Amino acid sequence: MPRNWVVSFSEIYNLLFKGKNYYGEFLQSEEKIATNTLAARLCVLEASGIITKSPDPGHGSKFIYRISEKGVDLLPMLVELILWSAKYDPNTAADPEFVELAMQDRDTLIDELRARLNAELREVK
């Protein structure tokens, strides 16, 4: 795993699970990340092919960030990290309903999420 994007899991998480697609939405995340750090992380993720960046047709000065197919393939690992956090971190931000679904049938949950995300990717193309 490339070391330069390991610290960007929160941005990947926000794209996959929180529906955040704009720079300003990432800035409003719980992590309270500095603007220069966020910009650098998004650049690394884009350069690594984990996310894509495209102009927002409705707002000329905005960009839309989307997860790529390569990013979707991180789903199983991220679900495992969420479950690990729910198990060991009493202050976890993991959604209890999501954790319950993942514990009941992890494979089906991942398959459903992957299908939804891949459908969104096809719509964009």
N, CA, C and O atoms as a Tinker XYZ file with bonds, in Angstrom:
   500  protein
     1  N      0.854000   -1.182000    0.000000    73     2
     2  CA     0.000000    0.000000    0.000000    64     1     3
     3  C      0.894000    1.238000    0.000000    63     2     4     5
     4  O      1.778000    1.364000    0.847000    81     3
     5  N      0.673000    2.138000   -0.931000    73     3     6
     6  CA     1.495000    3.348000   -0.968000    64     5     7
     7  C      1.358000    4.154000    0.323000    63     6     8     9
     8  O      0.251000    4.489000    0.744000    81     7
     9  N      2.479000    4.454000    0.932000    73     7    10
    10  CA     2.476000    5.162000    2.203000    64     9    11
    11  C      1.867000    6.552000    2.100000    63    10    12    13
    12  O      1.299000    7.055000    3.069000    81    11
    13  N      1.980000    7.173000    0.937000    73    11    14
    14  CA     1.543000    8.557000    0.822000    64    13    15
    15  C      0.032000    8.748000    0.835000    63    14    16    17
    16  O     -0.421000    9.891000    0.904000    81    15
    17  N     -0.776000    7.683000    0.771000    73    15    18
    18  CA    -2.218000    7.899000    0.882000    64    17    19
    19  C     -2.857000    7.169000    2.053000    63    18    20    21
    20  O     -4.080000    7.178000    2.195000    81    19
    21  N     -2.050000    6.542000    2.888000    73    19    22
    22  CA    -2.591000    5.855000    4.056000    64    21    23
    23  C     -3.322000    6.829000    4.985000    63    22    24    25
    24  O     -4.359000    6.483000    5.550000    81    23
    25  N     -2.798000    8.020000    5.142000    73    23    26
    26  CA    -3.414000    8.988000    6.057000    64    25    27
    27  C     -4.704000    9.579000    5.501000    63    26    28    29
    28  O     -5.357000   10.370000    6.182000    81    27
    29  N     -5.078000    9.220000    4.299000    73    27    30
    30  CA    -6.257000    9.795000    3.662000    64    29    31
    31  C     -7.506000    8.931000    3.817000    63    30    32    33
    32  O     -8.485000    9.132000    3.098000    81    31
    33  N     -7.488000    7.984000    4.733000    73    31    34
    34  CA    -8.648000    7.120000    4.901000    64    33    35
    35  C     -9.910000    7.899000    5.236000    63    34    36    37
    36  O    -11.004000    7.502000    4.837000    81    35
    37  N     -9.773000    8.999000    5.962000    73    35    38
    38  CA   -10.984000    9.752000    6.322000    64    37    39
    39  C    -11.660000   10.332000    5.078000    63    38    40    41
    40  O    -12.889000   10.375000    5.016000    81    39
    41  N    -10.886000   10.776000    4.093000    73    39    42
    42  CA   -11.483000   11.299000    2.871000    64    41    43
    43  C    -12.147000   10.167000    2.080000    63    42    44    45
    44  O    -13.242000   10.342000    1.546000    81    43
    45  N    -11.490000    9.015000    2.007000    73    43    46
    46  CA   -12.071000    7.863000    1.316000    64    45    47
    47  C    -13.359000    7.442000    2.025000    63    46    48    49
    48  O    -14.372000    7.176000    1.377000    81    47
    49  N    -13.315000    7.383000    3.344000    73    47    50
    50  CA   -14.494000    7.036000    4.150000    64    49    51
    51  C    -15.642000    8.012000    3.858000    63    50    52    53
    52  O    -16.785000    7.598000    3.665000    81    51
    53  N    -15.322000    9.300000    3.827000    73    51    54
    54  CA   -16.365000   10.303000    3.583000    64    53    55
    55  C    -16.980000   10.170000    2.196000    63    54    56    57
    56  O    -18.176000   10.404000    2.022000    81    55
    57  N    -16.177000    9.799000    1.215000    73    55    58
    58  CA   -16.704000    9.571000   -0.133000    64    57    59
    59  C    -17.580000    8.322000   -0.183000    63    58    60    61
    60  O    -18.671000    8.343000   -0.752000    81    59
    61  N    -17.101000    7.245000    0.409000    73    59    62
    62  CA   -17.802000    5.964000    0.331000    64    61    63
    63  C    -19.059000    5.911000    1.191000    63    62    64    65
    64  O    -20.087000    5.392000    0.758000    81    63
    65  N    -18.982000    6.440000    2.397000    73    63    66
    66  CA   -20.052000    6.217000    3.363000    64    65    67
    67  C    -20.851000    7.462000    3.749000    63    66    68    69
    68  O    -21.980000    7.343000    4.227000    81    67
    69  N    -20.293000    8.630000    3.554000    73    67    70
    70  CA   -20.977000    9.854000    3.978000    64    69    71
    71  C    -21.513000   10.689000    2.817000    63    70    72    73
    72  O    -22.176000   11.703000    3.040000    81    71
    73  N    -21.234000   10.274000    1.586000    73    71    74
    74  CA   -21.749000   10.980000    0.415000    64    73    75
    75  C    -21.170000   12.362000    0.216000    63    74    76    77
    76  O    -21.799000   13.215000   -0.410000    81    75
    77  N    -19.977000   12.598000    0.742000    73    75    78
    78  CA   -19.342000   13.904000    0.566000    64    77    79
    79  C    -18.593000   13.907000   -0.755000    63    78    80    81
    80  O    -17.846000   12.978000   -1.059000    81    79
    81  N    -18.799000   14.962000   -1.540000    73    79    82
    82  CA   -18.181000   15.041000   -2.866000    64    81    83
    83  C    -17.513000   16.387000   -3.149000    63    82    84    85
    84  O    -16.884000   16.555000   -4.195000    81    83
    85  N    -17.640000   17.328000   -2.248000    73    83    86
    86  CA   -17.101000   18.666000   -2.480000    64    85    87
    87  C    -16.068000   19.011000   -1.412000    63    86    88    89
    88  O    -16.151000   18.557000   -0.271000    81    87
    89  N    -15.105000   19.818000   -1.807000    73    87    90
    90  CA   -14.040000   20.257000   -0.909000    64    89    91
    91  C    -14.613000   20.822000    0.395000    63    90    92    93
    92  O    -14.160000   20.470000    1.484000    81    91
    93  N    -15.597000   21.688000    0.273000    73    91    94
    94  CA   -16.204000   22.295000    1.456000    64    93    95
    95  C    -16.853000   21.278000    2.382000    63    94    96    97
    96  O    -16.844000   21.449000    3.601000    81    95
    97  N    -17.418000   20.219000    1.807000    73    95    98
    98  CA   -18.017000   19.156000    2.630000    64    97    99
    99  C    -16.945000   18.408000    3.418000    63    98   100   101
   100  O    -17.154000   18.042000    4.574000    81    99
   101  N    -15.792000   18.183000    2.779000    73    99   102
   102  CA   -14.698000   17.533000    3.502000    64   101   103
   103  C    -14.207000   18.408000    4.646000    63   102   104   105
   104  O    -13.888000   17.913000    5.727000    81   103
   105  N    -14.150000   19.714000    4.400000    73   103   106
   106  CA   -13.692000   20.638000    5.443000    64   105   107
   107  C    -14.616000   20.627000    6.660000    63   106   108   109
   108  O    -14.164000   20.860000    7.781000    81   107
   109  N    -15.898000   20.359000    6.450000    73   107   110
   110  CA   -16.867000   20.360000    7.539000    64   109   111
   111  C    -16.925000   19.030000    8.288000    63   110   112   113
   112  O    -17.732000   18.865000    9.203000    81   111
   113  N    -16.083000   18.097000    7.907000    73   111   114
   114  CA   -16.077000   16.778000    8.547000    64   113   115
   115  C    -15.619000   16.876000    9.994000    63   114   116   117
   116  O    -15.008000   17.862000   10.406000    81   115
   117  N    -15.922000   15.845000   10.743000    73   115   118
   118  CA   -15.564000   15.789000   12.167000    64   117   119
   119  C    -14.070000   15.914000   12.402000    63   118   120   121
   120  O    -13.646000   16.360000   13.468000    81   119
   121  N    -13.265000   15.523000   11.417000    73   119   122
   122  CA   -11.816000   15.504000   11.593000    64   121   123
   123  C    -11.218000   16.896000   11.743000    63   122   124   125
   124  O    -10.122000   17.038000   12.284000    81   123
   125  N    -11.921000   17.927000   11.272000    73   123   126
   126  CA   -11.458000   19.318000   11.343000    64   125   127
   127  C    -10.048000   19.456000   10.773000    63   126   128   129
   128  O     -9.140000   19.953000   11.440000    81   127
   129  N     -9.887000   19.021000    9.563000    73   127   130
   130  CA    -8.596000   19.021000    8.891000    64   129   131
   131  C     -8.266000   20.407000    8.347000    63   130   132   133
   132  O     -9.160000   21.132000    7.911000    81   131
   133  N     -6.998000   20.775000    8.371000    73   131   134
   134  CA    -6.548000   22.054000    7.829000    64   133   135
   135  C     -6.698000   22.057000    6.307000    63   134   136   137
   136  O     -6.571000   21.014000    5.666000    81   135
   137  N     -6.967000   23.217000    5.740000    73   135   138
   138  CA    -7.213000   23.315000    4.302000    64   137   139
   139  C     -6.025000   22.835000    3.473000    63   138   140   141
   140  O     -6.218000   22.151000    2.468000    81   139
   141  N     -4.799000   23.179000    3.874000    73   139   142
   142  CA    -3.629000   22.761000    3.101000    64   141   143
   143  C     -3.428000   21.251000    3.176000    63   142   144   145
   144  O     -3.003000   20.634000    2.199000    81   143
   145  N     -3.728000   20.656000    4.320000    73   143   146
   146  CA    -3.605000   19.201000    4.476000    64   145   147
   147  C     -4.649000   18.494000    3.630000    63   146   148   149
   148  O     -4.350000   17.507000    2.958000    81   147
   149  N     -5.877000   19.002000    3.664000    73   147   150
   150  CA    -6.942000   18.411000    2.850000    64   149   151
   151  C     -6.597000   18.489000    1.366000    63   150   152   153
   152  O     -6.732000   17.502000    0.643000    81   151
   153  N     -6.159000   19.644000    0.919000    73   151   154
   154  CA    -5.809000   19.811000   -0.499000    64   153   155
   155  C     -4.714000   18.825000   -0.904000    63   154   156   157
   156  O     -4.781000   18.219000   -1.973000    81   155
   157  N     -3.719000   18.670000   -0.055000    73   155   158
   158  CA    -2.620000   17.748000   -0.357000    64   157   159
   159  C     -3.115000   16.300000   -0.401000    63   158   160   161
   160  O     -2.727000   15.536000   -1.285000    81   159
   161  N     -3.960000   15.929000    0.542000    73   159   162
   162  CA    -4.491000   14.563000    0.569000    64   161   163
   163  C     -5.325000   14.260000   -0.675000    63   162   164   165
   164  O     -5.188000   13.196000   -1.279000    81   163
   165  N     -6.184000   15.197000   -1.050000    73   163   166
   166  CA    -7.015000   14.984000   -2.233000    64   165   167
   167  C     -6.153000   14.860000   -3.491000    63   166   168   169
   168  O     -6.450000   14.053000   -4.372000    81   167
   169  N     -5.096000   15.653000   -3.573000    73   167   170
   170  CA    -4.179000   15.556000   -4.725000    64   169   171
   171  C     -3.515000   14.190000   -4.785000    63   170   172   173
   172  O     -3.402000   13.603000   -5.861000    81   171
   173  N     -3.075000   13.677000   -3.639000    73   171   174
   174  CA    -2.428000   12.366000   -3.596000    64   173   175
   175  C     -3.420000   11.271000   -3.981000    63   174   176   177
   176  O     -3.081000   10.361000   -4.738000    81   175
   177  N     -4.628000   11.356000   -3.467000    73   175   178
   178  CA    -5.649000   10.357000   -3.805000    64   177   179
   179  C     -5.982000   10.385000   -5.290000    63   178   180   181
   180  O     -6.156000    9.338000   -5.913000    81   179
   181  N     -6.071000   11.579000   -5.850000    73   179   182
   182  CA    -6.349000   11.686000   -7.278000    64   181   183
   183  C     -5.174000   11.144000   -8.094000    63   182   184   185
   184  O     -5.379000   10.391000   -9.046000    81   183
   185  N     -3.961000   11.518000   -7.734000    73   183   186
   186  CA    -2.774000   11.050000   -8.455000    64   185   187
   187  C     -2.613000    9.530000   -8.350000    63   186   188   189
   188  O     -2.058000    8.896000   -9.249000    81   187
   189  N     -3.099000    8.954000   -7.251000    73   187   190
   190  CA    -3.019000    7.500000   -7.049000    64   189   191
   191  C     -4.158000    6.755000   -7.731000    63   190   192   193
   192  O     -4.159000    5.525000   -7.764000    81   191
   193  N     -5.130000    7.488000   -8.277000    73   191   194
   194  CA    -6.257000    6.849000   -8.951000    64   193   195
   195  C     -7.328000    6.337000   -8.014000    63   194   196   197
   196  O     -8.182000    5.553000   -8.429000    81   195
   197  N     -7.306000    6.759000   -6.755000    73   195   198
   198  CA    -8.296000    6.331000   -5.762000    64   197   199
   199  C     -9.582000    7.146000   -5.910000    63   198   200   201
   200  O    -10.682000    6.640000   -5.688000    81   199
   201  N     -9.421000    8.425000   -6.291000    73   199   202
   202  CA   -10.567000    9.305000   -6.516000    64   201   203
   203  C    -10.400000    9.997000   -7.869000    63   202   204   205
   204  O     -9.321000    9.991000   -8.462000    81   203
   205  N    -11.490000   10.588000   -8.335000    73   203   206
   206  CA   -11.442000   11.428000   -9.529000    64   205   207
   207  C    -11.917000   12.825000   -9.140000    63   206   208   209
   208  O    -12.635000   13.005000   -8.157000    81   207
   209  N    -11.508000   13.784000   -9.919000    73   207   210
   210  CA   -11.897000   15.178000   -9.708000    64   209   211
   211  C    -12.369000   15.717000  -11.051000    63   210   212   213
   212  O    -11.667000   15.613000  -12.056000    81   211
   213  N    -13.568000   16.293000  -11.055000    73   211   214
   214  CA   -14.096000   16.849000  -12.298000    64   213   215
   215  C    -14.846000   18.141000  -11.994000    63   214   216   217
   216  O    -15.357000   18.317000  -10.888000    81   215
   217  N    -14.914000   19.042000  -12.969000    73   215   218
   218  CA   -15.652000   20.297000  -12.762000    64   217   219
   219  C    -17.134000   20.011000  -12.521000    63   218   220   221
   220  O    -17.718000   19.117000  -13.135000    81   219
   221  N    -17.716000   20.776000  -11.629000    73   219   222
   222  CA   -19.152000   20.670000  -11.371000    64   221   223
   223  C    -19.881000   21.453000  -12.464000    63   222   224   225
   224  O    -19.708000   22.668000  -12.567000    81   223
   225  N    -20.696000   20.774000  -13.285000    73   223   226
   226  CA   -21.373000   21.473000  -14.384000    64   225   227
   227  C    -22.310000   22.584000  -13.908000    63   226   228   229
   228  O    -22.584000   23.526000  -14.652000    81   227
   229  N    -22.797000   22.478000  -12.681000    73   227   230
   230  CA   -23.720000   23.486000  -12.160000    64   229   231
   231  C    -23.040000   24.675000  -11.510000    63   230   232   233
   232  O    -23.660000   25.722000  -11.326000    81   231
   233  N    -21.773000   24.524000  -11.163000    73   231   234
   234  CA   -21.010000   25.579000  -10.486000    64   233   235
   235  C    -19.602000   25.583000  -11.066000    63   234   236   237
   236  O    -18.770000   24.757000  -10.691000    81   235
   237  N    -19.340000   26.492000  -11.962000    73   235   238
   238  CA   -18.071000   26.524000  -12.679000    64   237   239
   239  C    -16.829000   26.550000  -11.820000    63   238   240   241
   240  O    -15.776000   26.074000  -12.244000    81   239
   241  N    -16.928000   27.097000  -10.622000    73   239   242
   242  CA   -15.730000   27.212000   -9.787000    64   241   243
   243  C    -15.564000   26.042000   -8.819000    63   242   244   245
   244  O    -14.588000   25.998000   -8.070000    81   243
   245  N    -16.494000   25.103000   -8.825000    73   243   246
   246  CA   -16.425000   23.960000   -7.908000    64   245   247
   247  C    -15.992000   22.700000   -8.648000    63   246   248   249
   248  O    -16.166000   22.565000   -9.859000    81   247
   249  N    -15.423000   21.787000   -7.872000    73   247   250
   250  CA   -15.060000   20.475000   -8.393000    64   249   251
   251  C    -15.795000   19.402000   -7.616000    63   250   252   253
   252  O    -16.072000   19.555000   -6.427000    81   251
   253  N    -16.107000   18.313000   -8.304000    73   251   254
   254  CA   -16.749000   17.156000   -7.678000    64   253   255
   255  C    -15.695000   16.067000   -7.542000    63   254   256   257
   256  O    -15.027000   15.705000   -8.510000    81   255
   257  N    -15.559000   15.556000   -6.333000    73   255   258
   258  CA   -14.667000   14.435000   -6.077000    64   257   259
   259  C    -15.516000   13.177000   -5.985000    63   258   260   261
   260  O    -16.543000   13.148000   -5.308000    81   259
   261  N    -15.066000   12.139000   -6.679000    73   259   262
   262  CA   -15.786000   10.865000   -6.658000    64   261   263
   263  C    -14.791000    9.739000   -6.437000    63   262   264   265
   264  O    -13.615000    9.835000   -6.789000    81   263
   265  N    -15.294000    8.683000   -5.850000    73   263   266
   266  CA   -14.477000    7.491000   -5.674000    64   265   267
   267  C    -14.324000    6.824000   -7.041000    63   266   268   269
   268  O    -15.255000    6.830000   -7.845000    81   267
   269  N    -13.165000    6.259000   -7.297000    73   267   270
   270  CA   -12.926000    5.547000   -8.552000    64   269   271
   271  C    -13.165000    4.052000   -8.335000    63   270   272   273
   272  O    -13.415000    3.607000   -7.215000    81   271
   273  N    -13.084000    3.299000   -9.409000    73   271   274
   274  CA   -13.208000    1.840000   -9.288000    64   273   275
   275  C    -12.125000    1.300000   -8.357000    63   274   276   277
   276  O    -12.379000    0.411000   -7.545000    81   275
   277  N    -10.936000    1.839000   -8.481000    73   275   278
   278  CA    -9.828000    1.440000   -7.607000    64   277   279
   279  C    -10.174000    1.760000   -6.144000    63   278   280   281
   280  O     -9.855000    0.984000   -5.243000    81   279
   281  N    -10.816000    2.888000   -5.920000    73   279   282
   282  CA   -11.235000    3.255000   -4.569000    64   281   283
   283  C    -12.336000    2.357000   -4.038000    63   282   284   285
   284  O    -12.341000    2.010000   -2.857000    81   283
   285  N    -13.273000    1.975000   -4.906000    73   283   286
   286  CA   -14.357000    1.067000   -4.499000    64   285   287
   287  C    -13.772000   -0.260000   -4.009000    63   286   288   289
   288  O    -14.315000   -0.889000   -3.101000    81   287
   289  N    -12.672000   -0.672000   -4.613000    73   287   290
   290  CA   -12.050000   -1.933000   -4.207000    64   289   291
   291  C    -11.478000   -1.894000   -2.795000    63   290   292   293
   292  O    -11.086000   -2.933000   -2.263000    81   291
   293  N    -11.424000   -0.724000   -2.184000    73   291   294
   294  CA   -10.994000   -0.602000   -0.789000    64   293   295
   295  C    -12.119000   -0.911000    0.206000    63   294   296   297
   296  O    -11.882000   -0.992000    1.411000    81   295
   297  N    -13.328000   -1.080000   -0.299000    73   295   298
   298  CA   -14.493000   -1.297000    0.567000    64   297   299
   299  C    -14.289000   -2.385000    1.632000    63   298   300   301
   300  O    -14.505000   -2.112000    2.813000    81   299
   301  N    -13.887000   -3.590000    1.263000    73   299   302
   302  CA   -13.756000   -4.633000    2.299000    64   301   303
   303  C    -12.809000   -4.231000    3.432000    63   302   304   305
   304  O    -13.088000   -4.487000    4.603000    81   303
   305  N    -11.694000   -3.604000    3.075000    73   303   306
   306  CA   -10.739000   -3.189000    4.091000    64   305   307
   307  C    -11.340000   -2.108000    5.000000    63   306   308   309
   308  O    -11.143000   -2.136000    6.214000    81   307
   309  N    -12.064000   -1.171000    4.416000    73   307   310
   310  CA   -12.662000   -0.108000    5.224000    64   309   311
   311  C    -13.762000   -0.632000    6.134000    63   310   312   313
   312  O    -13.902000   -0.173000    7.268000    81   311
   313  N    -14.535000   -1.581000    5.652000    73   311   314
   314  CA   -15.552000   -2.195000    6.515000    64   313   315
   315  C    -14.871000   -2.871000    7.704000    63   314   316   317
   316  O    -15.350000   -2.773000    8.834000    81   315
   317  N    -13.763000   -3.551000    7.453000    73   315   318
   318  CA   -13.025000   -4.190000    8.545000    64   317   319
   319  C    -12.507000   -3.158000    9.549000    63   318   320   321
   320  O    -12.566000   -3.384000   10.757000    81   319
   321  N    -12.001000   -2.030000    9.051000    73   319   322
   322  CA   -11.536000   -0.971000    9.947000    64   321   323
   323  C    -12.678000   -0.403000   10.784000    63   322   324   325
   324  O    -12.501000   -0.103000   11.965000    81   323
   325  N    -13.843000   -0.257000   10.171000    73   323   326
   326  CA   -15.012000    0.244000   10.910000    64   325   327
   327  C    -15.392000   -0.739000   12.010000    63   326   328   329
   328  O    -15.671000   -0.333000   13.138000    81   327
   329  N    -15.405000   -2.011000   11.690000    73   327   330
   330  CA   -15.733000   -3.032000   12.696000    64   329   331
   331  C    -14.689000   -3.063000   13.807000    63   330   332   333
   332  O    -15.027000   -3.207000   14.982000    81   331
   333  N    -13.436000   -2.929000   13.434000    73   331   334
   334  CA   -12.369000   -2.901000   14.431000    64   333   335
   335  C    -12.557000   -1.705000   15.368000    63   334   336   337
   336  O    -12.421000   -1.832000   16.585000    81   335
   337  N    -12.871000   -0.545000   14.787000    73   335   338
   338  CA   -13.092000    0.658000   15.579000    64   337   339
   339  C    -14.275000    0.480000   16.532000    63   338   340   341
   340  O    -14.208000    0.874000   17.697000    81   339
   341  N    -15.342000   -0.109000   16.034000    73   339   342
   342  CA   -16.530000   -0.331000   16.875000    64   341   343
   343  C    -16.215000   -1.267000   18.031000    63   342   344   345
   344  O    -16.786000   -1.134000   19.114000    81   343
   345  N    -15.322000   -2.201000   17.810000    73   343   346
   346  CA   -14.976000   -3.170000   18.846000    64   345   347
   347  C    -14.049000   -2.574000   19.914000    63   346   348   349
   348  O    -14.213000   -2.854000   21.102000    81   347
   349  N    -13.084000   -1.759000   19.497000    73   347   350
   350  CA   -12.030000   -1.340000   20.422000    64   349   351
   351  C    -12.066000    0.125000   20.844000    63   350   352   353
   352  O    -11.384000    0.499000   21.798000    81   351
   353  N    -12.829000    0.949000   20.173000    73   351   354
   354  CA   -12.847000    2.373000   20.502000    64   353   355
   355  C    -14.194000    2.751000   21.116000    63   354   356   357
   356  O    -15.203000    2.796000   20.412000    81   355
   357  N    -14.218000    3.020000   22.408000    73   355   358
   358  CA   -15.495000    3.368000   23.052000    64   357   359
   359  C    -16.081000    4.680000   22.511000    63   358   360   361
   360  O    -17.276000    4.931000   22.669000    81   359
   361  N    -15.265000    5.504000   21.885000    73   359   362
   362  CA   -15.726000    6.781000   21.334000    64   361   363
   363  C    -15.823000    6.748000   19.806000    63   362   364   365
   364  O    -15.755000    7.790000   19.153000    81   363
   365  N    -15.978000    5.575000   19.254000    73   363   366
   366  CA   -16.008000    5.442000   17.802000    64   365   367
   367  C    -17.117000    6.275000   17.175000    63   366   368   369
   368  O    -18.178000    6.489000   17.762000    81   367
   369  N    -16.836000    6.734000   15.965000    73   367   370
   370  CA   -17.854000    7.463000   15.205000    64   369   371
   371  C    -18.614000    6.516000   14.279000    63   370   372   373
   372  O    -19.444000    6.953000   13.481000    81   371
   373  N    -18.329000    5.224000   14.388000    73   371   374
   374  CA   -18.982000    4.237000   13.524000    64   373   375
   375  C    -20.488000    4.221000   13.779000    63   374   376   377
   376  O    -20.936000    4.208000   14.926000    81   375
   377  N    -21.249000    4.220000   12.708000    73   375   378
   378  CA   -22.707000    4.170000   12.775000    64   377   379
   379  C    -23.124000    2.809000   13.337000    63   378   380   381
   380  O    -22.815000    1.781000   12.735000    81   379
   381  N    -23.821000    2.780000   14.481000    73   379   382
   382  CA   -24.201000    1.505000   15.096000    64   381   383
   383  C    -25.036000    0.612000   14.173000    63   382   384   385
   384  O    -24.887000   -0.610000   14.192000    81   383
   385  N    -25.901000    1.211000   13.377000    73   383   386
   386  CA   -26.733000    0.430000   12.448000    64   385   387
   387  C    -25.849000   -0.238000   11.377000    63   386   388   389
   388  O    -26.048000   -1.403000   11.034000    81   387
   389  N    -24.894000    0.507000   10.869000    73   387   390
   390  CA   -23.965000   -0.045000    9.875000    64   389   391
   391  C    -23.153000   -1.181000   10.482000    63   390   392   393
   392  O    -22.968000   -2.223000    9.853000    81   391
   393  N    -22.676000   -0.982000   11.690000    73   391   394
   394  CA   -21.880000   -2.009000   12.380000    64   393   395
   395  C    -22.704000   -3.276000   12.557000    63   394   396   397
   396  O    -22.209000   -4.381000   12.337000    81   395
   397  N    -23.950000   -3.117000   12.952000    73   395   398
   398  CA   -24.827000   -4.276000   13.139000    64   397   399
   399  C    -25.027000   -5.033000   11.822000    63   398   400   401
   400  O    -24.943000   -6.260000   11.781000    81   399
   401  N    -25.288000   -4.292000   10.763000    73   399   402
   402  CA   -25.458000   -4.925000    9.442000    64   401   403
   403  C    -24.187000   -5.662000    9.020000    63   402   404   405
   404  O    -24.252000   -6.779000    8.507000    81   403
   405  N    -23.047000   -5.039000    9.235000    73   403   406
   406  CA   -21.774000   -5.655000    8.853000    64   405   407
   407  C    -21.496000   -6.907000    9.684000    63   406   408   409
   408  O    -20.962000   -7.889000    9.169000    81   407
   409  N    -21.848000   -6.873000   10.941000    73   407   410
   410  CA   -21.610000   -8.048000   11.793000    64   409   411
   411  C    -22.552000   -9.189000   11.424000    63   410   412   413
   412  O    -22.180000  -10.357000   11.541000    81   411
   413  N    -23.761000   -8.868000   10.981000    73   411   414
   414  CA   -24.725000   -9.904000   10.617000    64   413   415
   415  C    -24.368000  -10.591000    9.306000    63   414   416   417
   416  O    -24.407000  -11.818000    9.209000    81   415
   417  N    -24.019000   -9.792000    8.292000    73   415   418
   418  CA   -23.718000  -10.373000    6.981000    64   417   419
   419  C    -22.794000   -9.430000    6.211000    63   418   420   421
   420  O    -23.225000   -8.695000    5.322000    81   419
   421  N    -21.549000   -9.470000    6.566000    73   419   422
   422  CA   -20.533000   -8.583000    6.006000    64   421   423
   423  C    -20.455000   -8.677000    4.476000    63   422   424   425
   424  O    -20.409000   -7.657000    3.788000    81   423
   425  N    -20.439000   -9.900000    3.955000    73   423   426
   426  CA   -20.270000  -10.089000    2.512000    64   425   427
   427  C    -21.423000   -9.484000    1.717000    63   426   428   429
   428  O    -21.204000   -8.835000    0.694000    81   427
   429  N    -22.641000   -9.694000    2.184000    73   427   430
   430  CA   -23.796000   -9.129000    1.482000    64   429   431
   431  C    -23.764000   -7.609000    1.546000    63   430   432   433
   432  O    -24.049000   -6.943000    0.551000    81   431
   433  N    -23.425000   -7.058000    2.692000    73   431   434
   434  CA   -23.337000   -5.611000    2.839000    64   433   435
   435  C    -22.307000   -5.044000    1.866000    63   434   436   437
   436  O    -22.577000   -4.055000    1.184000    81   435
   437  N    -21.145000   -5.656000    1.798000    73   435   438
   438  CA   -20.094000   -5.183000    0.893000    64   437   439
   439  C    -20.550000   -5.296000   -0.553000    63   438   440   441
   440  O    -20.329000   -4.384000   -1.349000    81   439
   441  N    -21.183000   -6.409000   -0.893000    73   439   442
   442  CA   -21.689000   -6.590000   -2.266000    64   441   443
   443  C    -22.713000   -5.522000   -2.633000    63   442   444   445
   444  O    -22.687000   -4.994000   -3.745000    81   443
   445  N    -23.618000   -5.198000   -1.703000    73   443   446
   446  CA   -24.634000   -4.181000   -1.962000    64   445   447
   447  C    -24.011000   -2.792000   -2.109000    63   446   448   449
   448  O    -24.383000   -2.027000   -2.999000    81   447
   449  N    -23.070000   -2.480000   -1.238000    73   447   450
   450  CA   -22.382000   -1.188000   -1.328000    64   449   451
   451  C    -21.600000   -1.082000   -2.627000    63   450   452   453
   452  O    -21.631000   -0.048000   -3.295000    81   451
   453  N    -20.895000   -2.158000   -2.985000    73   451   454
   454  CA   -20.103000   -2.173000   -4.216000    64   453   455
   455  C    -21.016000   -1.978000   -5.438000    63   454   456   457
   456  O    -20.673000   -1.232000   -6.355000    81   455
   457  N    -22.170000   -2.644000   -5.447000    73   455   458
   458  CA   -23.115000   -2.521000   -6.563000    64   457   459
   459  C    -23.618000   -1.086000   -6.680000    63   458   460   461
   460  O    -23.699000   -0.547000   -7.783000    81   459
   461  N    -23.955000   -0.469000   -5.562000    73   459   462
   462  CA   -24.440000    0.927000   -5.575000    64   461   463
   463  C    -23.354000    1.869000   -6.083000    63   462   464   465
   464  O    -23.613000    2.728000   -6.926000    81   463
   465  N    -22.146000    1.707000   -5.569000    73   463   466
   466  CA   -21.058000    2.591000   -5.975000    64   465   467
   467  C    -20.677000    2.394000   -7.441000    63   466   468   469
   468  O    -20.391000    3.363000   -8.144000    81   467
   469  N    -20.673000    1.145000   -7.901000    73   467   470
   470  CA   -20.369000    0.893000   -9.302000    64   469   471
   471  C    -21.456000    1.453000  -10.218000    63   470   472   473
   472  O    -21.158000    1.921000  -11.317000    81   471
   473  N    -22.717000    1.408000   -9.774000    73   471   474
   474  CA   -23.803000    2.000000  -10.552000    64   473   475
   475  C    -23.603000    3.516000  -10.647000    63   474   476   477
   476  O    -23.823000    4.106000  -11.705000    81   475
   477  N    -23.192000    4.138000   -9.557000    73   475   478
   478  CA   -22.921000    5.579000   -9.568000    64   477   479
   479  C    -21.770000    5.902000  -10.523000    63   478   480   481
   480  O    -21.808000    6.913000  -11.224000    81   479
   481  N    -20.761000    5.053000  -10.548000    73   479   482
   482  CA   -19.632000    5.252000  -11.466000    64   481   483
   483  C    -20.087000    5.179000  -12.918000    63   482   484   485
   484  O    -19.648000    5.968000  -13.755000    81   483
   485  N    -20.964000    4.234000  -13.209000    73   483   486
   486  CA   -21.472000    4.086000  -14.585000    64   485   487
   487  C    -22.296000    5.311000  -14.997000    63   486   488   489
   488  O    -22.244000    5.734000  -16.152000    81   487
   489  N    -23.051000    5.875000  -14.062000    73   487   490
   490  CA   -23.865000    7.069000  -14.362000    64   489   491
   491  C    -22.998000    8.258000  -14.746000    63   490   492   493
   492  O    -23.368000    9.057000  -15.606000    81   491
   493  N    -21.850000    8.368000  -14.107000    73   491   494
   494  CA   -20.968000    9.497000  -14.344000    64   493   495
   495  C    -20.304000    9.394000  -15.711000    63   494   496   497
   496  O    -20.048000   10.411000  -16.355000    81   495
   497  N    -20.026000    8.182000  -16.153000    73   495   498
   498  CA   -19.319000    7.981000  -17.430000    64   497   499
   499  C    -20.174000    8.256000  -18.601000    63   498   500
   500  O    -19.722000    8.131000  -19.739000    81   499
